[in-house]
Amino acid sequence: RRELWTSHKGCSLDEFMLTGGYPRIYDQRLDPTQWLSGYYQTYVERDVRSLLKVFELDHFERFIRLCAGRAGQLLNLSSLASDCGISQPTAKAWLSVLKASFICFTLKAHFKNFNKRIIKTPKLYFYDTGLLCYLLQIKSSDVLSTYPLRGNIFENWVISERMKSFYNNGEEPPFYFWQDAKGNEVDLLIDEGTYLHPAEIKSSSTFHNDFVKNMKFFCELQNVASSDFPLGECYYGGDESFDFEGFQINSWKDC
């Protein structure tokens, strides 16, 4: 993946998210929208649908596009099924096959209770943001740059890239998120055994001090005030990486 990025240094963040990570697009310098359209038709519509024995193509297409519209959000199967016009067991079965086919994945909430009421519903993500953008009918980086769900897409991109890094090293990603009933949230937790390493994800190209606010709150819950390693990390849409008050601030280029 890094070699592909090196050969496309002139690409912007939005171009990377729009293109996604399928190697053939880079290797053969293909138009991502056209290739992803063919991929969707041959693999998702035909192969995945045949596994599910879906005969109503319109319902299945609506389902997967509704999933795309919920990327980076808490998964509500009841709402998803209702909006699609199918039963909740059908929605659960369809999502299970999309997960088994490496189209989607869910990020579990971490259940460790810090004497707070914890949200336990998982979040929904796609493995590839190129396919995600295609399903959302985003056809250019200009459209993506002002798209209402751009922040969700960037969050999806960072988490999926971090997951791939673990998989490439032969490791199972120990990834979670954390959210309490009062709205305090950490986008990504990496369970390091004795420490839950928090990470925040912000699509803004400009760093703001409050980007680390939720991580500070979470570190206080863990009774961690200082450490020899970064207390947490923030991925943002800017070009510079640096340290800030014990946290590692990472450019999207260093994801």
C-alpha positions as CSV (number, residue, x, y, z in Angstrom):
1,R,0.0,0.0,0.0
2,R,2.8,2.4,0.9
3,E,4.4,1.8,-2.5
4,L,1.2,2.8,-4.2
5,W,1.0,6.0,-2.2
6,T,4.6,6.8,-3.0
7,S,3.9,6.7,-6.7
8,H,0.9,9.1,-6.2
9,K,2.5,11.7,-4.0
10,G,0.6,14.5,-5.8
11,C,-2.8,13.1,-4.8
12,S,-4.9,15.0,-2.2
13,L,-6.6,13.4,0.8
14,D,-10.0,13.5,-1.0
15,E,-8.5,11.9,-4.1
16,F,-7.1,9.0,-1.9
17,M,-10.4,8.5,-0.2
18,L,-12.3,8.6,-3.5
19,T,-9.9,6.2,-5.2
20,G,-9.8,3.7,-2.3
21,G,-7.2,1.0,-2.0
22,Y,-7.8,-1.7,-4.6
23,P,-4.3,-2.3,-6.2
24,R,-5.6,-2.7,-9.7
25,I,-6.8,0.9,-9.9
26,Y,-3.3,2.1,-9.1
27,D,-1.3,-0.5,-11.0
28,Q,-3.2,0.0,-14.3
29,R,-4.0,3.7,-13.6
30,L,-7.7,3.1,-14.1
31,D,-10.6,5.5,-13.5
32,P,-11.7,4.6,-10.0
33,T,-15.4,5.3,-10.6
34,Q,-15.6,3.1,-13.7
35,W,-13.6,0.3,-12.1
36,L,-15.6,0.3,-8.9
37,S,-18.8,0.3,-11.0
38,G,-17.7,-2.9,-12.7
39,Y,-16.5,-4.4,-9.4
40,Y,-19.9,-3.6,-7.7
41,Q,-21.8,-5.2,-10.6
42,T,-19.8,-8.3,-10.9
43,Y,-18.8,-9.0,-7.3
44,V,-21.3,-7.4,-5.1
45,E,-24.5,-7.5,-7.2
46,R,-23.8,-11.0,-8.7
47,D,-21.7,-13.0,-6.4
48,V,-22.7,-11.7,-3.0
49,R,-26.4,-11.5,-4.0
50,S,-26.2,-15.2,-5.1
51,L,-24.8,-16.2,-1.8
52,L,-27.7,-14.5,-0.1
53,K,-30.2,-15.9,-2.6
54,V,-31.5,-12.3,-3.1
55,F,-34.1,-12.2,-5.8
56,E,-35.2,-8.6,-5.3
57,L,-32.1,-6.7,-6.6
58,D,-33.7,-3.3,-5.9
59,H,-34.0,-4.2,-2.2
60,F,-30.5,-5.4,-1.9
61,E,-29.0,-2.4,-3.7
62,R,-31.0,-0.1,-1.5
63,F,-29.8,-2.0,1.5
64,I,-26.1,-1.7,0.7
65,R,-26.4,2.0,-0.2
66,L,-28.2,2.6,3.1
67,C,-25.3,0.9,4.8
68,A,-23.0,3.3,3.0
69,G,-25.0,6.3,4.3
70,R,-24.6,5.0,7.8
71,A,-20.8,4.5,7.7
72,G,-19.1,5.7,10.8
73,Q,-22.4,5.7,12.8
74,L,-23.9,3.4,15.4
75,L,-25.5,0.4,13.8
76,N,-29.3,0.3,14.1
77,L,-30.5,-2.8,12.4
78,S,-34.1,-2.1,13.1
79,S,-33.9,1.3,11.5
80,L,-31.9,0.0,8.6
81,A,-34.4,-2.8,7.9
82,S,-37.4,-0.4,8.2
83,D,-35.8,2.1,5.7
84,C,-35.1,-0.7,3.3
85,G,-38.5,-2.4,3.6
86,I,-37.1,-5.8,4.8
87,S,-37.3,-7.7,8.1
88,Q,-34.6,-7.2,10.8
89,P,-33.5,-10.9,10.5
90,T,-33.0,-10.4,6.8
91,A,-31.0,-7.2,7.4
92,K,-28.8,-9.1,9.9
93,A,-28.3,-11.9,7.4
94,W,-27.4,-9.6,4.6
95,L,-25.0,-7.6,6.7
96,S,-23.3,-10.8,7.9
97,V,-22.5,-11.8,4.3
98,L,-21.2,-8.3,3.5
99,K,-18.9,-8.6,6.5
100,A,-17.8,-12.2,5.5
101,S,-17.1,-10.8,2.0
102,F,-14.9,-8.0,3.4
103,I,-17.2,-5.3,2.2
104,C,-18.2,-4.0,5.6
105,F,-17.0,-4.5,9.2
106,T,-18.3,-3.4,12.6
107,L,-16.3,-1.8,15.3
108,K,-17.3,-3.0,18.8
109,A,-17.8,-0.6,21.7
110,H,-15.4,-1.2,24.6
111,F,-17.4,-2.4,27.6
112,K,-14.9,-1.4,30.3
113,N,-17.0,0.6,32.8
114,F,-15.5,3.7,34.3
115,N,-18.6,4.2,36.5
116,K,-20.4,5.7,33.5
117,R,-23.3,4.5,31.4
118,I,-21.6,3.1,28.3
119,I,-23.0,2.8,24.8
120,K,-22.6,-0.9,23.6
121,T,-24.0,-0.7,20.1
122,P,-21.3,-1.3,17.4
123,K,-20.4,1.1,14.6
124,L,-20.5,0.3,10.9
125,Y,-17.6,0.8,8.4
126,F,-16.5,-0.2,4.9
127,Y,-13.1,-1.8,4.2
128,D,-12.6,0.5,1.2
129,T,-13.6,4.2,1.0
130,G,-13.5,4.1,-2.8
131,L,-16.4,1.6,-2.8
132,L,-18.0,3.6,-0.1
133,C,-17.8,6.8,-2.2
134,Y,-19.1,4.9,-5.2
135,L,-22.2,3.7,-3.3
136,L,-22.8,7.3,-2.1
137,Q,-22.6,8.4,-5.7
138,I,-19.6,10.7,-5.1
139,K,-17.8,10.9,-8.5
140,S,-15.2,13.5,-7.9
141,S,-12.8,14.8,-5.2
142,D,-14.5,18.2,-5.6
143,V,-17.8,16.8,-4.6
144,L,-16.2,14.8,-1.8
145,S,-14.5,17.9,-0.4
146,T,-17.9,19.5,0.5
147,Y,-19.9,16.3,1.0
148,P,-21.9,16.4,4.3
149,L,-20.6,13.0,5.4
150,R,-16.9,13.7,4.5
151,G,-16.0,13.5,8.2
152,N,-17.5,10.0,8.5
153,I,-15.7,9.0,5.3
154,F,-12.4,10.2,6.7
155,E,-13.0,8.4,10.0
156,N,-13.8,5.3,8.0
157,W,-10.6,5.7,5.9
158,V,-8.3,6.1,8.9
159,I,-9.8,3.2,10.8
160,S,-9.7,0.8,7.8
161,E,-6.1,1.8,7.0
162,R,-5.0,1.2,10.6
163,M,-6.8,-2.2,10.5
164,K,-5.0,-3.1,7.3
165,S,-1.7,-2.3,8.9
166,F,-2.4,-4.8,11.6
167,Y,-3.6,-7.5,9.2
168,N,-0.5,-7.0,7.0
169,N,1.6,-7.7,10.1
170,G,-0.4,-10.9,10.7
171,E,-2.1,-9.4,13.8
172,E,-5.7,-9.2,14.7
173,P,-6.6,-5.5,15.2
174,P,-7.6,-5.0,18.9
175,F,-9.8,-2.1,17.9
176,Y,-12.8,-0.6,19.7
177,F,-14.5,2.7,20.2
178,W,-15.8,4.2,23.4
179,Q,-18.9,6.4,24.1
180,D,-20.9,7.2,27.2
181,A,-24.4,8.4,27.5
182,K,-23.3,12.0,28.1
183,G,-21.8,12.2,24.6
184,N,-18.1,11.7,25.6
185,E,-16.6,9.6,22.8
186,V,-13.2,8.3,21.6
187,D,-13.3,7.3,17.9
188,L,-10.8,4.5,18.2
189,L,-9.3,2.5,21.1
190,I,-6.4,0.2,20.7
191,D,-6.3,-2.4,23.5
192,E,-2.6,-2.8,24.4
193,G,-3.3,-5.1,27.3
194,T,-2.5,-2.8,30.3
195,Y,-3.5,0.4,28.5
196,L,-6.3,1.5,26.2
197,H,-4.6,3.7,23.6
198,P,-7.1,6.4,22.5
199,A,-7.2,7.9,19.0
200,E,-9.3,10.8,17.7
201,I,-10.0,11.4,14.0
202,K,-10.7,14.8,12.6
203,S,-11.1,15.6,8.9
204,S,-10.2,19.3,9.3
205,S,-6.9,20.3,7.6
206,T,-6.2,22.6,10.5
207,F,-5.3,21.3,14.0
208,H,-7.3,22.7,16.9
209,N,-6.4,22.3,20.6
210,D,-9.8,20.8,21.4
211,F,-9.1,17.8,19.1
212,V,-7.5,16.1,22.2
213,K,-10.2,17.0,24.7
214,N,-12.0,13.7,24.6
215,M,-8.7,11.8,24.8
216,K,-7.7,13.8,27.9
217,F,-11.0,12.9,29.5
218,F,-10.5,9.3,28.7
219,C,-7.0,9.3,30.1
220,E,-8.3,10.7,33.3
221,L,-10.8,7.8,33.5
222,Q,-7.8,5.4,33.2
223,N,-5.9,7.4,35.8
224,V,-3.1,8.1,33.3
225,A,-1.5,11.5,33.7
226,S,1.9,11.0,32.1
227,S,3.8,8.3,30.3
228,D,6.9,7.4,28.5
229,F,4.8,6.8,25.4
230,P,2.2,9.1,23.7
231,L,-1.0,9.2,25.7
232,G,-2.9,9.0,22.5
233,E,-2.9,10.1,18.9
234,C,-5.0,12.3,16.7
235,Y,-5.3,11.8,12.9
236,Y,-6.3,14.9,11.0
237,G,-6.5,16.2,7.5
238,G,-3.5,18.4,7.7
239,D,0.0,17.9,6.3
240,E,2.2,18.2,9.4
241,S,2.8,15.6,12.2
242,F,3.9,16.8,15.7
243,D,3.6,16.3,19.4
244,F,1.1,18.2,21.5
245,E,0.7,18.0,25.3
246,G,1.7,14.3,25.4
247,F,-0.3,13.3,22.3
248,Q,0.9,12.4,18.9
249,I,-0.8,14.5,16.2
250,N,-0.6,12.6,12.9
251,S,-1.1,13.9,9.4
252,W,-3.3,11.8,7.2
253,K,-0.2,11.1,5.2
254,D,1.2,9.2,8.2
255,C,-1.8,7.0,8.7
